[in-house]
Amino acid sequence: MAATYFKRFRMEIDLRGLPDEGPLPGDYCLVPWDPLLLREHARVKWECFRTEMDSVVFPCLGDKDGCIQLMRDITQRSQFIPEATWLAVHQSPESRRTPAGIGTIQGMFSGPAIGSIQNLGLVPEHRGQGIGSALLLRAIHGFWSVGCERVHLEVTASNTGALRLYQQFGFQRVETLYRIANTVQSEDEAASFR
């Protein structure tokens, strides 16, 4: 097993002057936090991250049970912010199935008037349609509604799609961090994740 360092950025946004929330495509909706949705958030989190670099950096994201435990850990803390925790749901017009969760975001306090975004994720087949932006903006408005003035998050430096999204909303890089992860992959594979 080899140790690999992953470069990550801590990014922050000042919540004064928030943009309004825009419309979602017709087959999508955002569902507020409900404890009955814990397992659905966990399932979606696993679907979003299991093949992504973040599952190497944070192995619990690549494991179904790990995602359930992570959701329990987040939602049972006194710092948990239900107003900043949302599930994106898709209902195909031709499908008679129950609407399926396809995106998730959670929020927590990290200090007085400071929020922290946890695990914004969208399953790959629903990316590029503005759903991630809608989830992020809804969470940001949730942070504001409970008195947060700033919000921060961490993102792996090589995740260019996520970096673009956060920068589009005004997040600024404030710190560079290095996270160590034990990996069993080849050096070429590890280099592709950095």
N, C-alpha and C positions, 0 to 999 in steps of 0.2 A: 504494500500500500504506500502510495506517495502522497506527500503533502503539496498542495497547490494553493497559491495565493490568488485571490480574485479581487480585482480593483473595483471598488464601489464608490458611488457618489452619494453624499447626503445633500439633498436639495430642500429648499424652503420657499414658501410663498407667503406674502403678506395678504391677508384676506380682505383688506379694505379695497373697495372698488370692484367687487366680484362681478363677473359677467352673468347675465341672465341665463337660465337653463334653456336649451333649445329642444325642439321636438325630436322624438325617436322615430325610426322607421316604423310603419304601421304594425308589423308583426311582433314588436318588442315592447316590453314594459319593465319598469323598475319597481321592485317589491321591497318595502321597508323591513328592517330586522324584526323577526319574530323567533323566539326560542324554538318553536317547532320546525324552523328552517335550518337548524344547526347542521344536520346531516346533509342537507342539500347544498349548503355553502361549502361544506367539506368535500363533497363529491365534485362540485364544480372547481374548487381549488385544485384538487388532484388532477382533473382533466386539463386544467389550464397549464399546470407547471410540471407534470410528470416527465415530459420530454424536453423541457427547457433547461437552460444552464442553472437556473435557480434551484432545481432539484439536486444539483451537484453541490452547490454552496450550502443549501439547507435540505438535507436528506429527507426530512419529514414531508416535504412537498411532493416527493416522488413515491409516497406510500399512503394508501387509502386510510389506514388506521392512524398514521402520523398526522394526516390532515384533520381527522376527527378530533384527535387530541389537541392539535393546535387551535382549532376553533373553540374547543372547551376552555383552553388556557386563556385565550383572548377574551371570550365573553364572560368569564367568571371573575375577571379582575375588576377592582373598583374603578379603574381608569377607563373601562370600556365605554364607548359612546355609541349607543344604538342609533342615534340620529345620523351618524356618519357611516352606517353599515347597511349595505344594499345588495340585493341580488338582481341581476339582469335575467329576464325570462324571455324565451322565444316561443311563440305559438304559430306554427306554419298554418296558413289558411286551408291547405289541403289535408292537413293531418287532423285526426280525431283524437290523438293522444293528448294526455295532460301536458300543459305547457312545461317546457324543460328549462332549468337554470343553465345559463351559458356564460355568466360573468359574476364576479364577486368582488367586494371591497369591504374592509373593516376599518373602524377608526377607534383611537384611544387618546386619552390625555397623556402628554409626556411632561407636563409642567403646567403652572398657572397660565391660562389663556393660550396654551400651545397644544396643538393636536399632532398626532402621528398616524399616517396612513399605513395600514397593514395589508400586504398582499393583494393589490389590484391585479386581477387576472381575467382574461377573456379566452374562451376556448378558440383554438386556431381557425375553425371554419366560419366564425362570426366576426373576425377582425376586419378592420378596414371599412366599417360601415358607420362609424361614429358612436358605437355602443360604449367603448372604453372611455371616450370623452364624456359621454352622458353620465356614466358611473362616477367618474372622477369629479365632475361638476356637482352632481347631487351630493356626494360625500362632503365636498368643500362647503356647500351651503349648510349641510348638517353640522359641520364643525362651527361655522359662524353662528348658527342658531343656539348653540350652547355656550357661547362666549369666547370661542377661540379667536385670536387675532392673527396667529401664524400657524402654519401647518408644515410639517416636514415629512420626508420619506427617504428611503435608501433604494438605490437602483444599481445593478451591476453595470459597470462602465461600457461593456460591449453590447448591451441591450439597446441598440440604436433606436428601435421603434418606440420603446418606453421613454427614452430620453427626449425624443422629438415631441411626444405627447406632453410630457411635463413642461418642457420649455415653451410649448405653444400656449400653455395656460399661465406662464409667468414664473414658474419655479426657477430658482437660481441655485447653482452649485455653490455650497458653502464649505464643504469639507470633502477630502478624499480619504477613503478608508481602505484597508486591506483585510479581507476575511480569508482565513485559512480553512481549507477543507481537505479531508483525506479522500483520495481518489484511487481507483484501481485501473484507470485508463492509461493509455499510452501518452507520452509527452506531446505528440502531435494533436491528439484529441483534447488534452488539457489546454494547449495553446489556443485552440479554436474557441474556447470558452472565455479567455481572458479579455 
